[in-house]
Amino acid sequence: MTGPRIDPDWIPHRRGLDRELVGWIRPEGEEWVAVSLFGADVSGALDWVAAEEALEAEGLGWLAEPWMLERDGADPIRVRIVDVSPPAADGGAGRVVVKTEDYGAIDIPYETFALPWPPTGLRPMRPDEASSPWG
């Protein structure tokens, strides 16, 4: 069974300096929509340049923010995104890998979770969840 796919009409958009994939631009009638690395629309229908600008403004910095992983029957846990691998053109499944928050310490054990792409149960951390374990 294959999971969600990148539509063949979606056009990859890469950063200028390092050619890192930032997302896609997909057709919407006569206009274009910016799509994030998680496959979510980050703009409405725009002209091509505005869709590119929307992806550039979105950037990749949001991947470095803390996230919350919702789990069945357990409290959500704070995680960091380690890897985003969208589905391959040959139909291979994509995935998103997260690890439990280590607060930058190298000696704290952590656990990794491989999620499907687009990720389920992963959401941005809310302001009321932003405290560190040190107060």
DSSP file with accessible surface (Angstrom, degrees, kcal/mol):
  #  RESIDUE AA STRUCTURE BP1 BP2  ACC     N-H-->O    O-->H-N    N-H-->O    O-->H-N    TCO  KAPPA ALPHA  PHI   PSI    X-CA   Y-CA   Z-CA
    1    1 A M              0   0  235      0, 0.0     2,-0.3     0, 0.0     0, 0.0   0.000 360.0 360.0 360.0 134.3    0.0    0.0    0.0
    2    2 A T        -     0   0   77      1,-0.1     3,-0.1    90,-0.0    90,-0.1  -0.763 360.0-142.6-102.5 150.3    1.3    3.4   -0.9
    3    3 A G        -     0   0   37     -2,-0.3    -1,-0.1     1,-0.3     0, 0.0  -0.056  51.0 -36.4 -92.2-162.9    0.7    6.6    1.1
    4    4 A P        -     0   0   73      0, 0.0    90,-0.3     0, 0.0     2,-0.3  -0.182  65.5-151.9 -56.8 151.2    0.2   10.1    0.1
    5    5 A R        -     0   0  142     -3,-0.1     2,-0.6    88,-0.1    84,-0.1  -0.878  20.8-108.9-125.9 159.9    2.1   11.2   -3.0
    6    6 A I        -     0   0   37     -2,-0.3    33,-0.0    82,-0.2     0, 0.0  -0.772  46.4-118.1 -82.2 123.1    3.6   14.4   -4.4
    7    7 A D    >   -     0   0   70     -2,-0.6     3,-2.2     1,-0.1    -1,-0.0  -0.386  14.9-126.0 -63.2 139.0    1.4   15.1   -7.5
    8    8 A P  T 3  S+     0   0  124      0, 0.0    -1,-0.1     0, 0.0    -2,-0.0   0.751 109.7  62.4 -60.7 -19.9    3.4   15.0  -10.7
    9    9 A D  T 3  S+     0   0  103      2,-0.1     2,-0.3    18,-0.1    -2,-0.1   0.599  80.4 102.2 -79.0 -13.7    2.1   18.5  -11.4
   10   10 A W    <   -     0   0   47     -3,-2.2    16,-0.2    16,-0.1    -4,-0.0  -0.571  66.3-145.8 -72.7 135.8    3.8   19.9   -8.3
   11   11 A I  E     -A   25   0A  67     14,-3.0    14,-2.2    -2,-0.3    -2,-0.1  -0.883  16.4-122.3-106.9 119.9    7.0   21.8   -9.2
   12   12 A P  E     -A   24   0A  72      0, 0.0     2,-0.5     0, 0.0    12,-0.3  -0.318  22.0-155.5 -59.9 141.1    9.9   21.5   -6.6
   13   13 A H  E     -A   23   0A  20     10,-3.0     9,-2.9    42,-0.0    10,-1.3  -0.987  13.1-171.9-121.2 125.6   11.1   24.8   -5.3
   14   14 A R  E     -A   21   0A 104     -2,-0.5     7,-0.2     7,-0.2     6,-0.1  -0.869  29.6-101.1-118.5 149.9   14.7   25.0   -3.9
   15   15 A R     >  -     0   0   83      5,-2.5     4,-1.4    -2,-0.3     5,-0.1  -0.379  32.5-126.7 -63.3 147.4   16.7   27.6   -2.1
   16   16 A G  T  4 S+     0   0   60      1,-0.2    -1,-0.1     2,-0.2    -2,-0.0   0.890  98.8  44.2 -66.4 -42.1   19.0   29.5   -4.3
   17   17 A L  T  4 S+     0   0  182      1,-0.2    -1,-0.2     3,-0.0    -2,-0.0   0.936 131.5  13.3 -74.9 -47.7   22.3   29.1   -2.4
   18   18 A D  T  4 S-     0   0   79      2,-0.1    -1,-0.2     0, 0.0    -2,-0.2   0.430  91.0-125.9-113.3   1.2   22.3   25.4   -1.4
   19   19 A R     <  +     0   0  146     -4,-1.4     2,-0.2     1,-0.2    -3,-0.1   0.710  50.0 164.2  61.4  22.0   19.5   24.1   -3.6
   20   20 A E        -     0   0   99      1,-0.1    -5,-2.5    -6,-0.1    -1,-0.2  -0.510  46.3-106.1 -69.1 135.2   17.8   22.6   -0.5
   21   21 A L  E     +A   14   0A  25     -7,-0.2    -7,-0.2    -2,-0.2    -1,-0.1  -0.459  40.5 174.0 -65.2 126.5   14.1   21.6   -1.2
   22   22 A V  E     -     0   0A   3     -9,-2.9    15,-0.5     1,-0.4     2,-0.3   0.665  56.4 -73.4-104.5 -27.6   11.8   24.2    0.5
   23   23 A G  E     -AB  13  36A   0    -10,-1.3   -10,-3.0    13,-0.2    -1,-0.4  -0.977  54.2 -75.7 163.1-154.8    8.5   22.9   -0.9
   24   24 A W  E     -AB  12  35A  13     11,-2.3    11,-3.0    -2,-0.3     2,-0.5  -0.896  18.8-137.1-134.8 162.3    6.5   22.8   -4.1
   25   25 A I  E     -AB  11  34A   0    -14,-2.2   -14,-3.0    -2,-0.3     9,-0.2  -0.995  27.3-167.7-120.2 124.0    4.4   25.1   -6.3
   26   26 A R  E     - B   0  33A  44      7,-2.7     7,-2.7    -2,-0.5   -16,-0.1  -0.876  23.8-106.8-115.8 147.6    1.3   23.4   -7.6
   27   27 A P  E     - B   0  32A  46      0, 0.0     2,-0.3     0, 0.0     5,-0.3  -0.430  28.5-178.1 -70.5 143.6   -1.1   24.7  -10.3
   28   28 A E  E >   - B   0  31A  90      3,-2.8     3,-2.4     1,-0.2     2,-0.2  -0.797  64.4 -64.1-139.7  89.5   -4.5   26.0   -9.2
   29   29 A G  T 3  S-     0   0   73     -2,-0.3    -1,-0.2     1,-0.3     0, 0.0  -0.460 117.8 -17.7  64.7-124.1   -6.4   26.9  -12.4
   30   30 A E  T 3  S+     0   0  189     -2,-0.2    -1,-0.3    -3,-0.1     2,-0.2   0.405 134.6  61.1 -90.3   0.9   -4.4   29.7  -14.0
   31   31 A E  E <  S-B   28   0A  91     -3,-2.4    -3,-2.8    16,-0.1     2,-0.3  -0.457  77.3-116.6-118.8-168.8   -2.6   30.5  -10.7
   32   32 A W  E     -BC  27  46A  73     14,-3.1    14,-2.9    -5,-0.3     2,-0.4  -0.959  10.5-151.4-137.2 149.5   -0.2   28.7   -8.3
   33   33 A V  E     -B   26   0A   3     -7,-2.7    -7,-2.7    -2,-0.3     2,-0.3  -0.976  19.3-129.3-124.1 133.9   -0.2   27.6   -4.7
   34   34 A A  E     -B   25   0A   0     10,-0.4     8,-3.0    -2,-0.4     9,-0.9  -0.647  25.4-163.1 -80.3 136.6    2.9   27.3   -2.4
   35   35 A V  E     -BD  24  41A   0    -11,-3.0   -11,-2.3    -2,-0.3     6,-0.2  -0.982  10.7-132.2-127.2 131.0    3.1   23.9   -0.7
   36   36 A S  E >   -B   23   0A   6      4,-3.3     3,-2.2    -2,-0.4   -13,-0.2  -0.146  34.0 -96.6 -74.1 174.3    5.3   23.1    2.4
   37   37 A L  T 3  S+     0   0   11    -15,-0.5   -14,-0.1     1,-0.3    -1,-0.1   0.670 126.7  58.2 -65.0 -16.7    7.6   20.1    2.9
   38   38 A F  T 3  S-     0   0   26      2,-0.2    -1,-0.3    80,-0.1     3,-0.1   0.322 121.7-108.6 -92.6   5.3    4.7   18.5    4.8
   39   39 A G  S <  S+     0   0   24     -3,-2.2     2,-0.3     1,-0.3    -2,-0.1   0.635  75.7 134.6  80.4  13.3    2.5   18.8    1.7
   40   40 A A        -     0   0   51      1,-0.0    -4,-3.3     2,-0.0    -1,-0.3  -0.764  62.3-108.6 -98.7 141.6    0.3   21.6    3.3
   41   41 A D  B     -D   35   0A  84     -2,-0.3    -6,-0.3    -6,-0.2     3,-0.1  -0.461  29.9-177.7 -64.0 132.5   -0.7   24.7    1.4
   42   42 A V        +     0   0   43     -8,-3.0     2,-0.3    -2,-0.2    -7,-0.2   0.318  68.5  25.1-112.3   3.6    1.1   27.8    2.7
   43   43 A S  S    S-     0   0   24     -9,-0.9     2,-0.1     3,-0.0    -1,-0.1  -0.961  75.7-116.2-151.5 167.5   -0.7   30.2    0.4
   44   44 A G        -     0   0   50     -2,-0.3   -10,-0.4     1,-0.2     2,-0.3  -0.194  68.5 -49.4 -86.0-168.1   -3.8   30.7   -1.6
   45   45 A A  S    S+     0   0   41    -12,-0.1     2,-0.3    -2,-0.1   -12,-0.2  -0.523  76.2 158.4 -70.6 127.4   -3.8   30.9   -5.4
   46   46 A L  B     -C   32   0A  54    -14,-2.9   -14,-3.1    -2,-0.3   -18,-0.1  -0.860  46.0 -83.9-138.2 172.5   -1.2   33.4   -6.5
   47   47 A D     >  -     0   0   93     -2,-0.3     4,-2.2   -16,-0.2     5,-0.2  -0.362  54.8 -98.0 -75.5 167.2    0.8   34.4   -9.5
   48   48 A W  H  > S+     0   0   78      1,-0.2     4,-2.4     2,-0.2     5,-0.2   0.915 121.5  48.2 -55.8 -48.8    4.1   32.4   -9.9
   49   49 A V  H  > S+     0   0   75      1,-0.2     4,-2.6     2,-0.2    -1,-0.2   0.922 111.5  50.0 -63.0 -41.8    6.4   35.0   -8.4
   50   50 A A  H  > S+     0   0   24      2,-0.2     4,-2.3     1,-0.2    -1,-0.2   0.882 109.4  52.1 -65.6 -35.7    4.2   35.5   -5.3
   51   51 A A  H  X S+     0   0    0     -4,-2.2     4,-1.9     2,-0.2    -1,-0.2   0.922 110.4  48.2 -65.9 -41.7    4.0   31.7   -4.8
   52   52 A E  H  X S+     0   0   64     -4,-2.4     4,-2.5     1,-0.2    -2,-0.2   0.929 111.6  50.3 -60.9 -44.2    7.8   31.5   -4.9
   53   53 A E  H  X S+     0   0  121     -4,-2.6     4,-2.6     1,-0.2    -2,-0.2   0.874 106.4  55.3 -63.0 -37.1    8.0   34.4   -2.4
   54   54 A A  H  X S+     0   0   24     -4,-2.3     4,-2.2     2,-0.2    -1,-0.2   0.919 110.4  45.2 -62.7 -42.2    5.5   32.7   -0.1
   55   55 A L  H  X S+     0   0    0     -4,-1.9     4,-2.8     2,-0.2    -2,-0.2   0.905 112.4  50.9 -68.0 -40.1    7.8   29.6    0.0
   56   56 A E  H  < S+     0   0   90     -4,-2.5    -2,-0.2     1,-0.2    -1,-0.2   0.907 111.5  48.1 -62.7 -40.2   10.9   31.7    0.5
   57   57 A A  H  < S+     0   0   91     -4,-2.6    -2,-0.2     1,-0.2    -1,-0.2   0.889 112.0  49.4 -67.0 -38.6    9.2   33.5    3.4
   58   58 A E  H  X S+     0   0   81     -4,-2.2     4,-0.5    -5,-0.2    -2,-0.2   0.916  89.9 161.8 -65.0 -42.9    8.1   30.2    4.9
   59   59 A G  T  <  -     0   0   17     -4,-2.8    -2,-0.1     1,-0.2    -1,-0.1  -0.082  57.2 -76.9  58.4-155.7   11.7   28.9    4.5
   60   60 A L  T >4 S+     0   0   26     -4,-0.1     3,-1.8     2,-0.1     4,-0.4   0.397 101.9  99.4-119.8  -3.0   12.9   25.9    6.5
   61   61 A G  G >4 S+     0   0   50      1,-0.3     3,-1.7    -3,-0.2     4,-0.5   0.814  72.3  68.3 -57.4 -31.0   13.4   27.6    9.9
   62   62 A W  G >< S+     0   0   43     -4,-0.5     3,-0.9     1,-0.3    -1,-0.3   0.785  89.2  65.2 -62.1 -23.2   10.1   26.2   11.1
   63   63 A L  G <  S+     0   0   30     -3,-1.8    18,-0.7     1,-0.2    -1,-0.3   0.780  97.1  55.4 -68.5 -25.4   11.6   22.7   11.0
   64   64 A A  G <  S+     0   0   65     -3,-1.7    -1,-0.2    -4,-0.4    -2,-0.2   0.582  87.8  99.9 -85.4  -8.0   14.0   23.7   13.8
   65   65 A E  S <  S-     0   0  116     -3,-0.9    16,-0.5    -4,-0.5     2,-0.1  -0.347  86.3 -94.9 -74.0 156.9   11.3   24.7   16.2
   66   66 A P        -     0   0   17      0, 0.0    59,-1.2     0, 0.0     2,-0.3  -0.475  45.8-167.8 -69.7 145.7   10.1   22.4   18.9
   67   67 A W  E     -EF  79 124B  21     12,-2.8    12,-3.1    57,-0.2     2,-0.4  -0.835  17.3-124.5-127.0 165.9    7.0   20.3   18.1
   68   68 A M  E     -EF  78 123B  15     55,-3.3    55,-2.6    -2,-0.3     2,-0.6  -0.949  13.6-150.6-116.2 135.2    4.6   18.2   20.0
   69   69 A L  E     -EF  77 122B   7      8,-3.0     8,-2.0    -2,-0.4     2,-0.4  -0.931  12.3-148.0-105.9 115.3    3.9   14.5   19.1
   70   70 A E  E     -     0   0B  83     51,-3.7     2,-0.4    -2,-0.6     5,-0.1  -0.676  18.2-169.2 -80.8 133.9    0.4   13.4   20.1
   71   71 A R  E >   -E   74   0B  91      3,-0.6     3,-1.6    -2,-0.4     2,-0.1  -0.975  28.1-103.7-128.8 141.9    0.3    9.8   21.1
   72   72 A D  T 3  S-     0   0  174     -2,-0.4     3,-0.1     1,-0.3     0, 0.0  -0.414 103.9  -0.3 -62.3 129.0   -2.7    7.5   21.6
   73   73 A G  T 3  S+     0   0   94      1,-0.2     2,-0.3    -2,-0.1    -1,-0.3   0.628 120.7  81.5  70.9  12.7   -3.4    6.9   25.3
   74   74 A A  E <  S-E   71   0B  44     -3,-1.6    -3,-0.6     3,-0.0    -1,-0.2  -0.967  85.6 -91.4-144.5 160.4   -0.4    9.1   26.5
   75   75 A D  E     -     0   0B 132     -2,-0.3    -6,-0.1     1,-0.1    -3,-0.0  -0.383  53.8 -96.2 -65.7 151.2    0.4   12.7   27.0
   76   76 A P  E     -     0   0B  42      0, 0.0     2,-0.4     0, 0.0    -6,-0.2  -0.321  41.1-144.3 -63.7 151.9    1.9   14.6   24.1
   77   77 A I  E     -E   69   0B  35     -8,-2.0    -8,-3.0    -3,-0.1     2,-0.4  -0.931  14.2-113.1-121.8 149.4    5.7   14.8   24.1
   78   78 A R  E     +E   68   0B  43     -2,-0.4    23,-2.3   -10,-0.2     2,-0.3  -0.645  46.0 169.9 -80.1 130.2    8.1   17.6   23.0
   79   79 A V  E     -EG  67 100B   0    -12,-3.1   -12,-2.8    -2,-0.4     2,-0.4  -0.879  29.1-136.3-136.7 167.6   10.1   16.6   20.0
   80   80 A R  E     - G   0  99B  70     19,-2.5    19,-2.4    -2,-0.3     2,-0.4  -0.967  30.1-113.1-123.5 143.3   12.5   18.0   17.3
   81   81 A I  E     + G   0  98B  27    -18,-0.7    17,-0.3   -16,-0.5     3,-0.1  -0.618  33.4 174.4 -77.6 130.0   12.3   17.1   13.6
   82   82 A V  E     +     0   0B  83     15,-3.3     2,-0.3    -2,-0.4    16,-0.2   0.761  64.0   3.7-102.0 -39.7   15.4   15.2   12.5
   83   83 A D  E     - G   0  97B  59     14,-1.7    14,-2.6     2,-0.0     2,-0.5  -0.991  49.2-162.0-153.7 141.0   14.6   14.4    8.9
   84   84 A V  E     + G   0  96B  25     -2,-0.3    12,-0.2    12,-0.2   -46,-0.0  -0.991  14.9 174.7-123.7 118.5   11.9   15.1    6.3
   85   85 A S  E     - G   0  95B  42     10,-3.2    10,-2.6    -2,-0.5     3,-0.1  -0.888  17.0-154.3-125.0  97.0   11.8   12.7    3.4
   86   86 A P        -     0   0   34      0, 0.0   -81,-0.1     0, 0.0   -48,-0.1  -0.199  43.6 -71.2 -62.2 162.8    8.8   13.3    1.0
   87   87 A P        -     0   0   16      0, 0.0     6,-0.2     0, 0.0     2,-0.1  -0.233  56.5-112.8 -54.5 145.7    7.6   10.4   -1.1
   88   88 A A    >   -     0   0   50      4,-1.6     3,-2.0    -3,-0.1   -82,-0.2  -0.424  20.2-114.4 -79.7 156.2   10.0    9.4   -3.9
   89   89 A A  T 3  S+     0   0  115      1,-0.3    -1,-0.1     2,-0.1   -84,-0.0   0.799 115.8  62.1 -59.9 -27.4    9.1    9.8   -7.5
   90   90 A D  T 3  S-     0   0  143      1,-0.1    -1,-0.3     2,-0.0    -2,-0.0   0.385 127.6 -96.1 -82.2   5.2    9.1    6.0   -7.9
   91   91 A G  S <  S+     0   0   17     -3,-2.0   -88,-0.2     1,-0.3    -2,-0.1   0.419  72.3 152.9  97.4  -0.9    6.3    5.7   -5.4
   92   92 A G        -     0   0   30      1,-0.1    -4,-1.6   -90,-0.1    -1,-0.3  -0.330  51.2-103.1 -62.4 141.9    8.4    5.0   -2.3
   93   93 A A        -     0   0   89     -6,-0.2     2,-0.1     1,-0.1    -1,-0.1  -0.344  31.9-135.7 -67.2 145.7    6.8    6.1    0.9
   94   94 A G        -     0   0   11     23,-0.3    23,-0.9   -90,-0.3     2,-0.3  -0.442  22.0-169.4 -90.7 171.7    8.0    9.3    2.6
   95   95 A R  E     -GH  85 116B 124    -10,-2.6   -10,-3.2    21,-0.3     2,-0.4  -0.991  20.7-144.3-157.1 161.4    8.6    9.8    6.3
   96   96 A V  E     -GH  84 115B   0     19,-2.3    19,-3.4    -2,-0.3     2,-0.5  -1.000  18.9-156.1-128.8 125.2    9.3   12.3    9.0
   97   97 A V  E     +GH  83 114B  15    -14,-2.6   -15,-3.3    -2,-0.4   -14,-1.7  -0.904  14.7 177.9-106.1 131.6   11.7   11.4   11.8
   98   98 A V  E     -GH  81 113B   0     15,-2.5    15,-2.7    -2,-0.5     2,-0.3  -0.875  12.3-154.1-125.2 158.6   11.5   13.2   15.1
   99   99 A K  E     -GH  80 112B  45    -19,-2.4   -19,-2.5    -2,-0.3    13,-0.2  -0.967  32.2 -95.1-130.2 151.8   13.4   12.7   18.4
  100  100 A T  E     -G   79   0B  29     11,-2.4   -21,-0.3    -2,-0.3     2,-0.0  -0.322  58.3 -86.8 -61.9 147.2   12.4   13.5   21.9
  101  101 A E        +     0   0   19    -23,-2.3    -1,-0.1     1,-0.1   -23,-0.1  -0.311  43.4 176.4 -59.6 132.0   13.6   16.9   23.1
  102  102 A D    >   -     0   0   20     -3,-0.1     3,-2.2     8,-0.1     6,-0.1   0.333  38.4-130.7-116.2   2.3   17.2   16.8   24.5
  103  103 A Y  T 3   -     0   0   77      1,-0.3     3,-0.1     3,-0.1    -2,-0.1   0.763  67.0 -62.5  54.1  27.5   17.4   20.6   25.0
  104  104 A G  T 3  S+     0   0   66      1,-0.3     2,-0.3     4,-0.1    -1,-0.3   0.447 100.8 135.5  83.8  -1.4   20.8   20.7   23.3
  105  105 A A    <   -     0   0   26     -3,-2.2     3,-0.5     1,-0.1    -1,-0.3  -0.625  45.9-154.6 -82.8 138.3   22.5   18.4   25.8
  106  106 A I  S    S+     0   0  173     -2,-0.3    -1,-0.1     1,-0.2    -3,-0.1   0.611  89.4  55.0 -86.2 -11.9   24.7   15.7   24.3
  107  107 A D  S    S+     0   0  135     -5,-0.1    -1,-0.2     2,-0.1    -2,-0.0   0.299  80.7 101.6-107.4  11.3   24.4   13.4   27.3
  108  108 A I  S    S-     0   0   57     -3,-0.5    -4,-0.1    -6,-0.1     2,-0.0  -0.823  73.5-124.2 -94.9 127.8   20.5   13.1   27.6
  109  109 A P        -     0   0  118      0, 0.0     2,-0.3     0, 0.0    -2,-0.1  -0.356  33.5-172.8 -66.4 150.7   19.1    9.9   26.2
  110  110 A Y        -     0   0  132     -8,-0.0     2,-0.4    -2,-0.0    -9,-0.1  -0.941  18.1-137.3-141.3 163.1   16.4   10.3   23.5
  111  111 A E        -     0   0  114     -2,-0.3   -11,-2.4   -10,-0.0     2,-0.3  -0.941  16.1-144.2-120.5 143.6   14.0    8.2   21.5
  112  112 A T  E     -H   99   0B  81     -2,-0.4     2,-0.4   -13,-0.2   -13,-0.2  -0.820   8.6-163.0-107.8 151.5   13.3    8.6   17.8
  113  113 A F  E     -H   98   0B  44    -15,-2.7   -15,-2.5    -2,-0.3     2,-0.6  -0.999   9.8-149.0-132.4 129.0   10.0    8.1   16.0
  114  114 A A  E     -H   97   0B  70     -2,-0.4   -17,-0.2   -17,-0.2    -2,-0.0  -0.895  23.1-172.9 -97.9 120.1    9.5    7.5   12.3
  115  115 A L  E     -H   96   0B  23    -19,-3.4   -19,-2.3    -2,-0.6     6,-0.1  -0.771  26.8-101.9-109.4 156.6    6.2    9.0   11.2
  116  116 A P  E     -H   95   0B  69      0, 0.0   -21,-0.3     0, 0.0     4,-0.2  -0.298  52.6 -80.8 -69.5 161.0    4.5    8.7    7.8
  117  117 A W  S    S+     0   0   10    -23,-0.9   -23,-0.3     2,-0.1   -79,-0.1  -0.946 124.0  37.1-104.6 132.3    4.6   11.6    5.4
  118  118 A P  S    S-     0   0   47      0, 0.0    -1,-0.1     0, 0.0   -80,-0.1   0.653 112.7-118.5 -67.7 153.8    2.7   13.8    5.8
  119  119 A P        -     0   0   22      0, 0.0     2,-0.4     0, 0.0     3,-0.1  -0.331  23.2-153.0 -69.1 139.8    3.2   13.4    9.5
  120  120 A T  S    S+     0   0   97     -4,-0.2     3,-0.1     1,-0.2   -50,-0.0  -0.876  77.6  18.4-107.3 143.4    0.2   12.4   11.7
  121  121 A G  S    S+     0   0   36     -2,-0.4   -51,-3.7     1,-0.2     2,-0.5   0.477  94.4 118.1  80.2   2.0    0.1   13.4   15.3
  122  122 A L  E     +F   69   0B  22    -53,-0.2    -1,-0.2    -3,-0.1   -53,-0.2  -0.882  34.8 161.0-105.8 128.4    2.8   16.1   14.9
  123  123 A R  E     -F   68   0B  41    -55,-2.6   -55,-3.3    -2,-0.5     3,-0.1  -0.980  43.8 -89.6-142.7 156.5    1.8   19.7   15.7
  124  124 A P  E     -F   67   0B  84      0, 0.0   -57,-0.2     0, 0.0     2,-0.2  -0.324  52.4-102.7 -61.3 148.1    3.6   23.0   16.5
  125  125 A M        -     0   0   38    -59,-1.2     5,-0.1     1,-0.1   -47,-0.0  -0.523  33.9-129.2 -72.1 138.4    4.1   23.5   20.2
  126  126 A R    >   -     0   0  121     -2,-0.2     3,-2.1     1,-0.1     4,-0.2  -0.550  22.9-110.4 -84.5 155.1    1.7   26.0   21.8
  127  127 A P  G >  S+     0   0  126      0, 0.0     3,-1.5     0, 0.0    -1,-0.1   0.859 117.6  58.6 -55.4 -34.2    3.0   28.9   23.9
  128  128 A D  G 3  S+     0   0  126      1,-0.3     3,-0.2     2,-0.1    -3,-0.0   0.589 104.7  52.1 -74.5  -5.6    1.7   27.4   27.1
  129  129 A E  G <  S+     0   0   37     -3,-2.1    -1,-0.3     1,-0.1   -51,-0.0   0.318  82.2  97.8-104.6   5.7    3.8   24.3   26.4
  130  130 A A    <   +     0   0   54     -3,-1.5    -1,-0.1    -4,-0.2    -2,-0.1   0.391  48.3 118.3 -85.1   5.3    7.1   26.1   25.9
  131  131 A S        -     0   0   87     -3,-0.2    -3,-0.0    -4,-0.1     0, 0.0  -0.382  58.5-130.8 -74.0 150.8    8.6   25.8   29.4
  132  132 A S    >   -     0   0   41      3,-0.6     3,-1.6     1,-0.1    -1,-0.1  -0.501  25.9-107.7 -90.7 167.2   11.9   24.0   29.7
  133  133 A P  T 3  S+     0   0   78      0, 0.0    -1,-0.1     0, 0.0    -2,-0.1   0.662 118.0  61.8 -70.2 -10.2   12.5   21.2   32.3
  134  134 A W  T 3         0   0  176      1,-0.3    -3,-0.0     0, 0.0     0, 0.0   0.227 360.0 360.0-100.9  12.2   14.7   23.7   34.2
  135  135 A G    <         0   0   91     -3,-1.6    -3,-0.6     0, 0.0    -1,-0.3  -0.285 360.0 360.0  96.3 360.0   11.9   26.1   34.9
